[in-house]
């Protein structure tokens, strides 16, 4: 699939973009390049290839550097809620604004 200059101008009009002929020609070349790349990628046979959760999943000896799930900060809730007019069970109480 490839676009024509009139296609690019129509798309620009639909997107409410002002584009002169030189800009439309540059956009035409770039968009046709993207379509050509997509066609190359679709031509590749991927039968039997399992999808990856991430690119590094192909490297089996590379351990992921995950940090331990531990609490690193102290609880400051009481200090944060001290200036509040009303609190209850760790929640801020506010007046009802919607009936």
WOLIN-V723463 format. One record per pair of residues at least 12 apart in sequence whose ideal C-beta (glycine too) atoms are under 6 Angstrom apart, sorted by sequence separation. I is the first residue (numbers start at 1). J is the second residue. D is the distance in Angstrom with one decimal. If there is no record, write none. Layout:
i=I j=J d=D
i=I j=J d=D
This chain:
i=77 j=90 d=5.9
i=9 j=24 d=5.5
i=8 j=24 d=4.8
i=5 j=24 d=5.9
i=8 j=27 d=5.2
i=8 j=28 d=4.8
i=5 j=28 d=5.7
i=3 j=31 d=5.5
i=2 j=32 d=5.0
i=1 j=35 d=5.3
